[in-house]
Amino acid sequence: MEIYLTNAKGHFKPVVGLFKEYVGQHRPAGSLIGVTDLAFPEQLIEIRVILL
């Protein structure tokens, strides 16, 4: 799982909280990557997941 996040300092805690709530006790491998911009100006987060 890869999470691309604009304003990583400002949004880190809420995103990690939601992530933990969503995955529960399971902790998939992943990265949180701070970025300057995403595809659309109003886009704040992008999540990429590979399911096996």
ModelCIF file with pLDDT and N, C-alpha, C, O atoms, coordinates in Angstrom:
data_MODEL
#
_entry.id   MODEL 
#
_entity.id                         1 
_entity.type                       polymer 
_entity.pdbx_number_of_molecules   1 
#
_entity_poly.entity_id                      1 
_entity_poly.type                           'polypeptide(L)' 
_entity_poly.nstd_linkage                   no 
_entity_poly.nstd_monomer                   no 
_entity_poly.pdbx_seq_one_letter_code       MEIYLTNAKGHFKPVVGLFKEYVGQHRPAGSLIGVTDLAFPEQLIEIRVILL 
_entity_poly.pdbx_seq_one_letter_code_can   MEIYLTNAKGHFKPVVGLFKEYVGQHRPAGSLIGVTDLAFPEQLIEIRVILL 
_entity_poly.pdbx_strand_id                 A 
#
loop_
_entity_poly_seq.entity_id 
_entity_poly_seq.num 
_entity_poly_seq.mon_id 
_entity_poly_seq.hetero 
1 1  MET n 
1 2  GLU n 
1 3  ILE n 
1 4  TYR n 
1 5  LEU n 
1 6  THR n 
1 7  ASN n 
1 8  ALA n 
1 9  LYS n 
1 10 GLY n 
1 11 HIS n 
1 12 PHE n 
1 13 LYS n 
1 14 PRO n 
1 15 VAL n 
1 16 VAL n 
1 17 GLY n 
1 18 LEU n 
1 19 PHE n 
1 20 LYS n 
1 21 GLU n 
1 22 TYR n 
1 23 VAL n 
1 24 GLY n 
1 25 GLN n 
1 26 HIS n 
1 27 ARG n 
1 28 PRO n 
1 29 ALA n 
1 30 GLY n 
1 31 SER n 
1 32 LEU n 
1 33 ILE n 
1 34 GLY n 
1 35 VAL n 
1 36 THR n 
1 37 ASP n 
1 38 LEU n 
1 39 ALA n 
1 40 PHE n 
1 41 PRO n 
1 42 GLU n 
1 43 GLN n 
1 44 LEU n 
1 45 ILE n 
1 46 GLU n 
1 47 ILE n 
1 48 ARG n 
1 49 VAL n 
1 50 ILE n 
1 51 LEU n 
1 52 LEU n 
#
_struct_asym.id          A 
_struct_asym.entity_id   1 
#
loop_
_ma_qa_metric.id 
_ma_qa_metric.mode 
_ma_qa_metric.name 
_ma_qa_metric.software_group_id 
_ma_qa_metric.type 
1 global pLDDT . pLDDT 
2 local  pLDDT . pLDDT 
#
_ma_qa_metric_global.metric_id      1 
_ma_qa_metric_global.metric_value   91.29 
_ma_qa_metric_global.model_id       1 
_ma_qa_metric_global.ordinal_id     1 
#
loop_
_ma_qa_metric_local.label_asym_id 
_ma_qa_metric_local.label_comp_id 
_ma_qa_metric_local.label_seq_id 
_ma_qa_metric_local.metric_id 
_ma_qa_metric_local.metric_value 
_ma_qa_metric_local.model_id 
_ma_qa_metric_local.ordinal_id 
A MET 1  2 91.00 1 1  
A GLU 2  2 94.00 1 2  
A ILE 3  2 94.00 1 3  
A TYR 4  2 96.00 1 4  
A LEU 5  2 95.00 1 5  
A THR 6  2 94.00 1 6  
A ASN 7  2 91.00 1 7  
A ALA 8  2 90.00 1 8  
A LYS 9  2 91.00 1 9  
A GLY 10 2 92.00 1 10 
A HIS 11 2 91.00 1 11 
A PHE 12 2 92.00 1 12 
A LYS 13 2 93.00 1 13 
A PRO 14 2 93.00 1 14 
A VAL 15 2 91.00 1 15 
A VAL 16 2 90.00 1 16 
A GLY 17 2 92.00 1 17 
A LEU 18 2 90.00 1 18 
A PHE 19 2 88.00 1 19 
A LYS 20 2 90.00 1 20 
A GLU 21 2 91.00 1 21 
A TYR 22 2 88.00 1 22 
A VAL 23 2 88.00 1 23 
A GLY 24 2 88.00 1 24 
A GLN 25 2 90.00 1 25 
A HIS 26 2 86.00 1 26 
A ARG 27 2 83.00 1 27 
A PRO 28 2 87.00 1 28 
A ALA 29 2 89.00 1 29 
A GLY 30 2 89.00 1 30 
A SER 31 2 93.00 1 31 
A LEU 32 2 92.00 1 32 
A ILE 33 2 95.00 1 33 
A GLY 34 2 95.00 1 34 
A VAL 35 2 96.00 1 35 
A THR 36 2 94.00 1 36 
A ASP 37 2 94.00 1 37 
A LEU 38 2 95.00 1 38 
A ALA 39 2 93.00 1 39 
A PHE 40 2 94.00 1 40 
A PRO 41 2 90.00 1 41 
A GLU 42 2 94.00 1 42 
A GLN 43 2 94.00 1 43 
A LEU 44 2 93.00 1 44 
A ILE 45 2 94.00 1 45 
A GLU 46 2 95.00 1 46 
A ILE 47 2 93.00 1 47 
A ARG 48 2 93.00 1 48 
A VAL 49 2 90.00 1 49 
A ILE 50 2 88.00 1 50 
A LEU 51 2 84.00 1 51 
A LEU 52 2 81.00 1 52 
#
loop_
_atom_site.group_PDB 
_atom_site.id 
_atom_site.type_symbol 
_atom_site.label_atom_id 
_atom_site.label_alt_id 
_atom_site.label_comp_id 
_atom_site.label_asym_id 
_atom_site.label_entity_id 
_atom_site.label_seq_id 
_atom_site.pdbx_PDB_ins_code 
_atom_site.Cartn_x 
_atom_site.Cartn_y 
_atom_site.Cartn_z 
_atom_site.occupancy 
_atom_site.B_iso_or_equiv 
_atom_site.pdbx_formal_charge 
_atom_site.auth_seq_id 
_atom_site.auth_comp_id 
_atom_site.auth_asym_id 
_atom_site.auth_atom_id 
_atom_site.pdbx_PDB_model_num 
ATOM 1   N N  . MET A 1 1  ? 0.846   -1.151  0.000   1.00 91.00 ? 1  MET A N  1 
ATOM 2   C CA . MET A 1 1  ? 0.000   0.000   0.000   1.00 91.00 ? 1  MET A CA 1 
ATOM 3   C C  . MET A 1 1  ? 0.900   1.224   0.000   1.00 91.00 ? 1  MET A C  1 
ATOM 4   O O  . MET A 1 1  ? 1.840   1.322   0.788   1.00 91.00 ? 1  MET A O  1 
ATOM 5   N N  . GLU A 1 2  ? 0.601   2.143   -0.884  1.00 94.00 ? 2  GLU A N  1 
ATOM 6   C CA . GLU A 1 2  ? 1.321   3.417   -0.930  1.00 94.00 ? 2  GLU A CA 1 
ATOM 7   C C  . GLU A 1 2  ? 0.304   4.534   -0.777  1.00 94.00 ? 2  GLU A C  1 
ATOM 8   O O  . GLU A 1 2  ? -0.721  4.548   -1.458  1.00 94.00 ? 2  GLU A O  1 
ATOM 9   N N  . ILE A 1 3  ? 0.589   5.463   0.113   1.00 94.00 ? 3  ILE A N  1 
ATOM 10  C CA . ILE A 1 3  ? -0.268  6.633   0.314   1.00 94.00 ? 3  ILE A CA 1 
ATOM 11  C C  . ILE A 1 3  ? 0.543   7.860   -0.058  1.00 94.00 ? 3  ILE A C  1 
ATOM 12  O O  . ILE A 1 3  ? 1.575   8.142   0.551   1.00 94.00 ? 3  ILE A O  1 
ATOM 13  N N  . TYR A 1 4  ? 0.073   8.584   -1.055  1.00 96.00 ? 4  TYR A N  1 
ATOM 14  C CA . TYR A 1 4  ? 0.696   9.844   -1.473  1.00 96.00 ? 4  TYR A CA 1 
ATOM 15  C C  . TYR A 1 4  ? -0.124  10.964  -0.846  1.00 96.00 ? 4  TYR A C  1 
ATOM 16  O O  . TYR A 1 4  ? -1.343  11.017  -1.008  1.00 96.00 ? 4  TYR A O  1 
ATOM 17  N N  . LEU A 1 5  ? 0.547   11.851  -0.134  1.00 95.00 ? 5  LEU A N  1 
ATOM 18  C CA . LEU A 1 5  ? -0.164  12.829  0.669   1.00 95.00 ? 5  LEU A CA 1 
ATOM 19  C C  . LEU A 1 5  ? 0.424   14.217  0.500   1.00 95.00 ? 5  LEU A C  1 
ATOM 20  O O  . LEU A 1 5  ? 1.616   14.430  0.721   1.00 95.00 ? 5  LEU A O  1 
ATOM 21  N N  . THR A 1 6  ? -0.429  15.169  0.103   1.00 94.00 ? 6  THR A N  1 
ATOM 22  C CA . THR A 1 6  ? 0.005   16.555  0.085   1.00 94.00 ? 6  THR A CA 1 
ATOM 23  C C  . THR A 1 6  ? -0.050  17.069  1.518   1.00 94.00 ? 6  THR A C  1 
ATOM 24  O O  . THR A 1 6  ? -0.833  16.557  2.317   1.00 94.00 ? 6  THR A O  1 
ATOM 25  N N  . ASN A 1 7  ? 0.753   18.059  1.863   1.00 91.00 ? 7  ASN A N  1 
ATOM 26  C CA . ASN A 1 7  ? 0.818   18.619  3.212   1.00 91.00 ? 7  ASN A CA 1 
ATOM 27  C C  . ASN A 1 7  ? 0.960   17.494  4.237   1.00 91.00 ? 7  ASN A C  1 
ATOM 28  O O  . ASN A 1 7  ? 0.135   17.364  5.141   1.00 91.00 ? 7  ASN A O  1 
ATOM 29  N N  . ALA A 1 8  ? 1.998   16.692  4.092   1.00 90.00 ? 8  ALA A N  1 
ATOM 30  C CA . ALA A 1 8  ? 2.193   15.532  4.957   1.00 90.00 ? 8  ALA A CA 1 
ATOM 31  C C  . ALA A 1 8  ? 2.254   15.911  6.430   1.00 90.00 ? 8  ALA A C  1 
ATOM 32  O O  . ALA A 1 8  ? 1.733   15.177  7.270   1.00 90.00 ? 8  ALA A O  1 
ATOM 33  N N  . LYS A 1 9  ? 2.869   17.024  6.761   1.00 91.00 ? 9  LYS A N  1 
ATOM 34  C CA . LYS A 1 9  ? 2.954   17.441  8.166   1.00 91.00 ? 9  LYS A CA 1 
ATOM 35  C C  . LYS A 1 9  ? 1.571   17.727  8.738   1.00 91.00 ? 9  LYS A C  1 
ATOM 36  O O  . LYS A 1 9  ? 1.280   17.350  9.873   1.00 91.00 ? 9  LYS A O  1 
ATOM 37  N N  . GLY A 1 10 ? 0.730   18.380  7.974   1.00 92.00 ? 10 GLY A N  1 
ATOM 38  C CA . GLY A 1 10 ? -0.595  18.754  8.445   1.00 92.00 ? 10 GLY A CA 1 
ATOM 39  C C  . GLY A 1 10 ? -1.611  17.633  8.443   1.00 92.00 ? 10 GLY A C  1 
ATOM 40  O O  . GLY A 1 10 ? -2.542  17.640  9.249   1.00 92.00 ? 10 GLY A O  1 
ATOM 41  N N  . HIS A 1 11 ? -1.447  16.664  7.546   1.00 91.00 ? 11 HIS A N  1 
ATOM 42  C CA . HIS A 1 11 ? -2.448  15.608  7.382   1.00 91.00 ? 11 HIS A CA 1 
ATOM 43  C C  . HIS A 1 11 ? -1.999  14.242  7.892   1.00 91.00 ? 11 HIS A C  1 
ATOM 44  O O  . HIS A 1 11 ? -2.773  13.287  7.843   1.00 91.00 ? 11 HIS A O  1 
ATOM 45  N N  . PHE A 1 12 ? -0.771  14.132  8.378   1.00 92.00 ? 12 PHE A N  1 
ATOM 46  C CA . PHE A 1 12 ? -0.216  12.835  8.771   1.00 92.00 ? 12 PHE A CA 1 
ATOM 47  C C  . PHE A 1 12 ? -1.060  12.138  9.838   1.00 92.00 ? 12 PHE A C  1 
ATOM 48  O O  . PHE A 1 12 ? -1.482  10.999  9.640   1.00 92.00 ? 12 PHE A O  1 
ATOM 49  N N  . LYS A 1 13 ? -1.309  12.799  10.953  1.00 93.00 ? 13 LYS A N  1 
ATOM 50  C CA . LYS A 1 13 ? -2.034  12.159  12.063  1.00 93.00 ? 13 LYS A CA 1 
ATOM 51  C C  . LYS A 1 13 ? -3.441  11.717  11.673  1.00 93.00 ? 13 LYS A C  1 
ATOM 52  O O  . LYS A 1 13 ? -3.805  10.578  11.964  1.00 93.00 ? 13 LYS A O  1 
ATOM 53  N N  . PRO A 1 14 ? -4.262  12.569  11.021  1.00 93.00 ? 14 PRO A N  1 
ATOM 54  C CA . PRO A 1 14 ? -5.601  12.100  10.641  1.00 93.00 ? 14 PRO A CA 1 
ATOM 55  C C  . PRO A 1 14 ? -5.565  10.926  9.666   1.00 93.00 ? 14 PRO A C  1 
ATOM 56  O O  . PRO A 1 14 ? -6.377  10.008  9.782   1.00 93.00 ? 14 PRO A O  1 
ATOM 57  N N  . VAL A 1 15 ? -4.652  10.939  8.721   1.00 91.00 ? 15 VAL A N  1 
ATOM 58  C CA . VAL A 1 15 ? -4.571  9.862   7.731   1.00 91.00 ? 15 VAL A CA 1 
ATOM 59  C C  . VAL A 1 15 ? -4.133  8.557   8.389   1.00 91.00 ? 15 VAL A C  1 
ATOM 60  O O  . VAL A 1 15 ? -4.702  7.501   8.110   1.00 91.00 ? 15 VAL A O  1 
ATOM 61  N N  . VAL A 1 16 ? -3.139  8.619   9.250   1.00 90.00 ? 16 VAL A N  1 
ATOM 62  C CA . VAL A 1 16 ? -2.683  7.409   9.937   1.00 90.00 ? 16 VAL A CA 1 
ATOM 63  C C  . VAL A 1 16 ? -3.792  6.868   10.839  1.00 90.00 ? 16 VAL A C  1 
ATOM 64  O O  . VAL A 1 16 ? -3.961  5.653   10.938  1.00 90.00 ? 16 VAL A O  1 
ATOM 65  N N  . GLY A 1 17 ? -4.546  7.741   11.492  1.00 92.00 ? 17 GLY A N  1 
ATOM 66  C CA . GLY A 1 17 ? -5.672  7.304   12.316  1.00 92.00 ? 17 GLY A CA 1 
ATOM 67  C C  . GLY A 1 17 ? -6.726  6.576   11.503  1.00 92.00 ? 17 GLY A C  1 
ATOM 68  O O  . GLY A 1 17 ? -7.214  5.525   11.918  1.00 92.00 ? 17 GLY A O  1 
ATOM 69  N N  . LEU A 1 18 ? -7.079  7.121   10.357  1.00 90.00 ? 18 LEU A N  1 
ATOM 70  C CA . LEU A 1 18 ? -8.057  6.471   9.479   1.00 90.00 ? 18 LEU A CA 1 
ATOM 71  C C  . LEU A 1 18 ? -7.518  5.157   8.922   1.00 90.00 ? 18 LEU A C  1 
ATOM 72  O O  . LEU A 1 18 ? -8.249  4.172   8.812   1.00 90.00 ? 18 LEU A O  1 
ATOM 73  N N  . PHE A 1 19 ? -6.242  5.151   8.577   1.00 88.00 ? 19 PHE A N  1 
ATOM 74  C CA . PHE A 1 19 ? -5.611  3.933   8.065   1.00 88.00 ? 19 PHE A CA 1 
ATOM 75  C C  . PHE A 1 19 ? -5.701  2.817   9.104   1.00 88.00 ? 19 PHE A C  1 
ATOM 76  O O  . PHE A 1 19 ? -6.099  1.700   8.774   1.00 88.00 ? 19 PHE A O  1 
ATOM 77  N N  . LYS A 1 20 ? -5.338  3.105   10.355  1.00 90.00 ? 20 LYS A N  1 
ATOM 78  C CA . LYS A 1 20 ? -5.383  2.099   11.423  1.00 90.00 ? 20 LYS A CA 1 
ATOM 79  C C  . LYS A 1 20 ? -6.811  1.631   11.677  1.00 90.00 ? 20 LYS A C  1 
ATOM 80  O O  . LYS A 1 20 ? -7.045  0.448   11.924  1.00 90.00 ? 20 LYS A O  1 
ATOM 81  N N  . GLU A 1 21 ? -7.757  2.549   11.616  1.00 91.00 ? 21 GLU A N  1 
ATOM 82  C CA . GLU A 1 21 ? -9.159  2.177   11.795  1.00 91.00 ? 21 GLU A CA 1 
ATOM 83  C C  . GLU A 1 21 ? -9.626  1.244   10.676  1.00 91.00 ? 21 GLU A C  1 
ATOM 84  O O  . GLU A 1 21 ? -10.362 0.289   10.924  1.00 91.00 ? 21 GLU A O  1 
ATOM 85  N N  . TYR A 1 22 ? -9.201  1.520   9.468   1.00 88.00 ? 22 TYR A N  1 
ATOM 86  C CA . TYR A 1 22 ? -9.632  0.733   8.309   1.00 88.00 ? 22 TYR A CA 1 
ATOM 87  C C  . TYR A 1 22 ? -9.031  -0.663  8.312   1.00 88.00 ? 22 TYR A C  1 
ATOM 88  O O  . TYR A 1 22 ? -9.750  -1.638  8.092   1.00 88.00 ? 22 TYR A O  1 
ATOM 89  N N  . VAL A 1 23 ? -7.720  -0.784  8.558   1.00 88.00 ? 23 VAL A N  1 
ATOM 90  C CA . VAL A 1 23 ? -7.059  -2.090  8.460   1.00 88.00 ? 23 VAL A CA 1 
ATOM 91  C C  . VAL A 1 23 ? -7.145  -2.906  9.739   1.00 88.00 ? 23 VAL A C  1 
ATOM 92  O O  . VAL A 1 23 ? -6.852  -4.102  9.721   1.00 88.00 ? 23 VAL A O  1 
ATOM 93  N N  . GLY A 1 24 ? -7.540  -2.292  10.848  1.00 88.00 ? 24 GLY A N  1 
ATOM 94  C CA . GLY A 1 24 ? -7.662  -3.023  12.105  1.00 88.00 ? 24 GLY A CA 1 
ATOM 95  C C  . GLY A 1 24 ? -6.324  -3.560  12.579  1.00 88.00 ? 24 GLY A C  1 
ATOM 96  O O  . GLY A 1 24 ? -5.320  -2.849  12.545  1.00 88.00 ? 24 GLY A O  1 
ATOM 97  N N  . GLN A 1 25 ? -6.304  -4.805  13.020  1.00 90.00 ? 25 GLN A N  1 
ATOM 98  C CA . GLN A 1 25 ? -5.073  -5.414  13.538  1.00 90.00 ? 25 GLN A CA 1 
ATOM 99  C C  . GLN A 1 25 ? -4.094  -5.807  12.429  1.00 90.00 ? 25 GLN A C  1 
ATOM 100 O O  . GLN A 1 25 ? -2.906  -5.998  12.690  1.00 90.00 ? 25 GLN A O  1 
ATOM 101 N N  . HIS A 1 26 ? -4.588  -5.929  11.197  1.00 86.00 ? 26 HIS A N  1 
ATOM 102 C CA . HIS A 1 26 ? -3.728  -6.271  10.059  1.00 86.00 ? 26 HIS A CA 1 
ATOM 103 C C  . HIS A 1 26 ? -2.901  -5.046  9.687   1.00 86.00 ? 26 HIS A C  1 
ATOM 104 O O  . HIS A 1 26 ? -3.455  -3.955  9.553   1.00 86.00 ? 26 HIS A O  1 
ATOM 105 N N  . ARG A 1 27 ? -1.622  -5.196  9.522   1.00 83.00 ? 27 ARG A N  1 
ATOM 106 C CA . ARG A 1 27 ? -0.755  -4.089  9.126   1.00 83.00 ? 27 ARG A CA 1 
ATOM 107 C C  . ARG A 1 27 ? -0.046  -4.436  7.821   1.00 83.00 ? 27 ARG A C  1 
ATOM 108 O O  . ARG A 1 27 ? 1.032   -5.030  7.837   1.00 83.00 ? 27 ARG A O  1 
ATOM 109 N N  . PRO A 1 28 ? -0.651  -4.065  6.684   1.00 87.00 ? 28 PRO A N  1 
ATOM 110 C CA . PRO A 1 28 ? -0.014  -4.369  5.396   1.00 87.00 ? 28 PRO A CA 1 
ATOM 111 C C  . PRO A 1 28 ? 1.266   -3.550  5.213   1.00 87.00 ? 28 PRO A C  1 
ATOM 112 O O  . PRO A 1 28 ? 1.417   -2.469  5.782   1.00 87.00 ? 28 PRO A O  1 
ATOM 113 N N  . ALA A 1 29 ? 2.166   -4.080  4.420   1.00 89.00 ? 29 ALA A N  1 
ATOM 114 C CA . ALA A 1 29 ? 3.379   -3.338  4.087   1.00 89.00 ? 29 ALA A CA 1 
ATOM 115 C C  . ALA A 1 29 ? 2.987   -2.094  3.307   1.00 89.00 ? 29 ALA A C  1 
ATOM 116 O O  . ALA A 1 29 ? 2.057   -2.129  2.501   1.00 89.00 ? 29 ALA A O  1 
ATOM 117 N N  . GLY A 1 30 ? 3.686   -1.007  3.541   1.00 89.00 ? 30 GLY A N  1 
ATOM 118 C CA . GLY A 1 30 ? 3.331   0.194   2.810   1.00 89.00 ? 30 GLY A CA 1 
ATOM 119 C C  . GLY A 1 30 ? 4.236   1.364   3.127   1.00 89.00 ? 30 GLY A C  1 
ATOM 120 O O  . GLY A 1 30 ? 5.134   1.284   3.965   1.00 89.00 ? 30 GLY A O  1 
ATOM 121 N N  . SER A 1 31 ? 3.968   2.453   2.430   1.00 93.00 ? 31 SER A N  1 
ATOM 122 C CA . SER A 1 31 ? 4.719   3.692   2.602   1.00 93.00 ? 31 SER A CA 1 
ATOM 123 C C  . SER A 1 31 ? 3.781   4.870   2.546   1.00 93.00 ? 31 SER A C  1 
ATOM 124 O O  . SER A 1 31 ? 2.790   4.853   1.815   1.00 93.00 ? 31 SER A O  1 
ATOM 125 N N  . LEU A 1 32 ? 4.090   5.895   3.317   1.00 92.00 ? 32 LEU A N  1 
ATOM 126 C CA . LEU A 1 32 ? 3.396   7.176   3.218   1.00 92.00 ? 32 LEU A CA 1 
ATOM 127 C C  . LEU A 1 32 ? 4.402   8.157   2.631   1.00 92.00 ? 32 LEU A C  1 
ATOM 128 O O  . LEU A 1 32 ? 5.472   8.378   3.198   1.00 92.00 ? 32 LEU A O  1 
ATOM 129 N N  . ILE A 1 33 ? 4.051   8.737   1.497   1.00 95.00 ? 33 ILE A N  1 
ATOM 130 C CA . ILE A 1 33 ? 4.982   9.573   0.748   1.00 95.00 ? 33 ILE A CA 1 
ATOM 131 C C  . ILE A 1 33 ? 4.423   10.978  0.639   1.00 95.00 ? 33 ILE A C  1 
ATOM 132 O O  . ILE A 1 33 ? 3.331   11.172  0.104   1.00 95.00 ? 33 ILE A O  1 
ATOM 133 N N  . GLY A 1 34 ? 5.155   11.957  1.139   1.00 95.00 ? 34 GLY A N  1 
ATOM 134 C CA . GLY A 1 34 ? 4.746   13.353  1.013   1.00 95.00 ? 34 GLY A CA 1 
ATOM 135 C C  . GLY A 1 34 ? 5.068   13.871  -0.378  1.00 95.00 ? 34 GLY A C  1 
ATOM 136 O O  . GLY A 1 34 ? 6.180   13.685  -0.873  1.00 95.00 ? 34 GLY A O  1 
ATOM 137 N N  . VAL A 1 35 ? 4.098   14.519  -1.007  1.00 96.00 ? 35 VAL A N  1 
ATOM 138 C CA . VAL A 1 35 ? 4.275   15.063  -2.356  1.00 96.00 ? 35 VAL A CA 1 
ATOM 139 C C  . VAL A 1 35 ? 3.822   16.522  -2.387  1.00 96.00 ? 35 VAL A C  1 
ATOM 140 O O  . VAL A 1 35 ? 3.050   16.963  -1.536  1.00 96.00 ? 35 VAL A O  1 
ATOM 141 N N  . THR A 1 36 ? 4.307   17.252  -3.366  1.00 94.00 ? 36 THR A N  1 
ATOM 142 C CA . THR A 1 36 ? 3.917   18.649  -3.521  1.00 94.00 ? 36 THR A CA 1 
ATOM 143 C C  . THR A 1 36 ? 2.531   18.772  -4.117  1.00 94.00 ? 36 THR A C  1 
ATOM 144 O O  . THR A 1 36 ? 1.699   19.525  -3.610  1.00 94.00 ? 36 THR A O  1 
ATOM 145 N N  . ASP A 1 37 ? 2.278   18.044  -5.182  1.00 94.00 ? 37 ASP A N  1 
ATOM 146 C CA . ASP A 1 37 ? 0.993   18.096  -5.887  1.00 94.00 ? 37 ASP A CA 1 
ATOM 147 C C  . ASP A 1 37 ? 0.609   16.710  -6.371  1.00 94.00 ? 37 ASP A C  1 
ATOM 148 O O  . ASP A 1 37 ? 1.448   15.818  -6.496  1.00 94.00 ? 37 ASP A O  1 
ATOM 149 N N  . LEU A 1 38 ? -0.697  16.550  -6.642  1.00 95.00 ? 38 LEU A N  1 
ATOM 150 C CA . LEU A 1 38 ? -1.204  15.341  -7.269  1.00 95.00 ? 38 LEU A CA 1 
ATOM 151 C C  . LEU A 1 38 ? -1.861  15.732  -8.590  1.00 95.00 ? 38 LEU A C  1 
ATOM 152 O O  . LEU A 1 38 ? -1.741  16.881  -9.016  1.00 95.00 ? 38 LEU A O  1 
ATOM 153 N N  . ALA A 1 39 ? -2.541  14.817  -9.234  1.00 93.00 ? 39 ALA A N  1 
ATOM 154 C CA . ALA A 1 39 ? -3.073  15.049  -10.588 1.00 93.00 ? 39 ALA A CA 1 
ATOM 155 C C  . ALA A 1 39 ? -4.034  16.227  -10.682 1.00 93.00 ? 39 ALA A C  1 
ATOM 156 O O  . ALA A 1 39 ? -4.022  16.959  -11.672 1.00 93.00 ? 39 ALA A O  1 
ATOM 157 N N  . PHE A 1 40 ? -4.863  16.416  -9.666  1.00 94.00 ? 40 PHE A N  1 
ATOM 158 C CA . PHE A 1 40 ? -5.846  17.504  -9.680  1.00 94.00 ? 40 PHE A CA 1 
ATOM 159 C C  . PHE A 1 40 ? -5.560  18.453  -8.527  1.00 94.00 ? 40 PHE A C  1 
ATOM 160 O O  . PHE A 1 40 ? -5.197  17.991  -7.445  1.00 94.00 ? 40 PHE A O  1 
ATOM 161 N N  . PRO A 1 41 ? -5.708  19.752  -8.713  1.00 90.00 ? 41 PRO A N  1 
ATOM 162 C CA . PRO A 1 41 ? -5.385  20.717  -7.658  1.00 90.00 ? 41 PRO A CA 1 
ATOM 163 C C  . PRO A 1 41 ? -6.136  20.477  -6.345  1.00 90.00 ? 41 PRO A C  1 
ATOM 164 O O  . PRO A 1 41 ? -5.584  20.735  -5.275  1.00 90.00 ? 41 PRO A O  1 
ATOM 165 N N  . GLU A 1 42 ? -7.364  19.995  -6.401  1.00 94.00 ? 42 GLU A N  1 
ATOM 166 C CA . GLU A 1 42 ? -8.151  19.779  -5.185  1.00 94.00 ? 42 GLU A CA 1 
ATOM 167 C C  . GLU A 1 42 ? -7.861  18.423  -4.526  1.00 94.00 ? 42 GLU A C  1 
ATOM 168 O O  . GLU A 1 42 ? -8.369  18.142  -3.441  1.00 94.00 ? 42 GLU A O  1 
ATOM 169 N N  . GLN A 1 43 ? -7.059  17.597  -5.168  1.00 94.00 ? 43 GLN A N  1 
ATOM 170 C CA . GLN A 1 43 ? -6.750  16.270  -4.664  1.00 94.00 ? 43 GLN A CA 1 
ATOM 171 C C  . GLN A 1 43 ? -5.703  16.376  -3.553  1.00 94.00 ? 43 GLN A C  1 
ATOM 172 O O  . GLN A 1 43 ? -4.637  16.956  -3.757  1.00 94.00 ? 43 GLN A O  1 
ATOM 173 N N  . LEU A 1 44 ? -6.007  15.812  -2.370  1.00 93.00 ? 44 LEU A N  1 
ATOM 174 C CA . LEU A 1 44 ? -5.107  15.872  -1.224  1.00 93.00 ? 44 LEU A CA 1 
ATOM 175 C C  . LEU A 1 44 ? -4.405  14.549  -0.953  1.00 93.00 ? 44 LEU A C  1 
ATOM 176 O O  . LEU A 1 44 ? -3.340  14.525  -0.335  1.00 93.00 ? 44 LEU A O  1 
ATOM 177 N N  . ILE A 1 45 ? -4.997  13.446  -1.413  1.00 94.00 ? 45 ILE A N  1 
ATOM 178 C CA . ILE A 1 45 ? -4.463  12.134  -1.108  1.00 94.00 ? 45 ILE A CA 1 
ATOM 179 C C  . ILE A 1 45 ? -4.698  11.180  -2.283  1.00 94.00 ? 45 ILE A C  1 
ATOM 180 O O  . ILE A 1 45 ? -5.701  11.269  -2.991  1.00 94.00 ? 45 ILE A O  1 
ATOM 181 N N  . GLU A 1 46 ? -3.744  10.270  -2.465  1.00 95.00 ? 46 GLU A N  1 
ATOM 182 C CA . GLU A 1 46 ? -3.914  9.198   -3.455  1.00 95.00 ? 46 GLU A CA 1 
ATOM 183 C C  . GLU A 1 46 ? -3.422  7.914   -2.798  1.00 95.00 ? 46 GLU A C  1 
ATOM 184 O O  . GLU A 1 46 ? -2.364  7.901   -2.169  1.00 95.00 ? 46 GLU A O  1 
ATOM 185 N N  . ILE A 1 47 ? -4.179  6.853   -2.940  1.00 93.00 ? 47 ILE A N  1 
ATOM 186 C CA . ILE A 1 47 ? -3.840  5.579   -2.327  1.00 93.00 ? 47 ILE A CA 1 
ATOM 187 C C  . ILE A 1 47 ? -3.710  4.535   -3.417  1.00 93.00 ? 47 ILE A C  1 
ATOM 188 O O  . ILE A 1 47 ? -4.589  4.396   -4.268  1.00 93.00 ? 47 ILE A O  1 
ATOM 189 N N  . ARG A 1 48 ? -2.614  3.806   -3.385  1.00 93.00 ? 48 ARG A N  1 
ATOM 190 C CA . ARG A 1 48 ? -2.358  2.749   -4.363  1.00 93.00 ? 48 ARG A CA 1 
ATOM 191 C C  . ARG A 1 48 ? -2.206  1.440   -3.594  1.00 93.00 ? 48 ARG A C  1 
ATOM 192 O O  . ARG A 1 48 ? -1.380  1.333   -2.687  1.00 93.00 ? 48 ARG A O  1 
ATOM 193 N N  . VAL A 1 49 ? -3.012  0.447   -3.968  1.00 90.00 ? 49 VAL A N  1 
ATOM 194 C CA . VAL A 1 49 ? -2.998  -0.830  -3.281  1.00 90.00 ? 49 VAL A CA 1 
ATOM 195 C C  . VAL A 1 49 ? -2.885  -1.958  -4.303  1.00 90.00 ? 49 VAL A C  1 
ATOM 196 O O  . VAL A 1 49 ? -3.543  -1.935  -5.343  1.00 90.00 ? 49 VAL A O  1 
ATOM 197 N N  . ILE A 1 50 ? -2.060  -2.924  -4.001  1.00 88.00 ? 50 ILE A N  1 
ATOM 198 C CA . ILE A 1 50 ? -1.940  -4.109  -4.831  1.00 88.00 ? 50 ILE A CA 1 
ATOM 199 C C  . ILE A 1 50 ? -2.491  -5.275  -4.025  1.00 88.00 ? 50 ILE A C  1 
ATOM 200 O O  . ILE A 1 50 ? -1.953  -5.614  -2.971  1.00 88.00 ? 50 ILE A O  1 
ATOM 201 N N  . LEU A 1 51 ? -3.555  -5.884  -4.513  1.00 84.00 ? 51 LEU A N  1 
ATOM 202 C CA . LEU A 1 51 ? -4.169  -7.023  -3.832  1.00 84.00 ? 51 LEU A CA 1 
ATOM 203 C C  . LEU A 1 51 ? -3.674  -8.320  -4.449  1.00 84.00 ? 51 LEU A C  1 
ATOM 204 O O  . LEU A 1 51 ? -3.617  -8.462  -5.671  1.00 84.00 ? 51 LEU A O  1 
ATOM 205 N N  . LEU A 1 52 ? -3.329  -9.239  -3.609  1.00 81.00 ? 52 LEU A N  1 
ATOM 206 C CA . LEU A 1 52 ? -2.854  -10.534 -4.100  1.00 81.00 ? 52 LEU A CA 1 
ATOM 207 C C  . LEU A 1 52 ? -3.857  -11.603 -3.791  1.00 81.00 ? 52 LEU A C  1 
ATOM 208 O O  . LEU A 1 52 ? -3.640  -12.768 -4.125  1.00 81.00 ? 52 LEU A O  1 
#
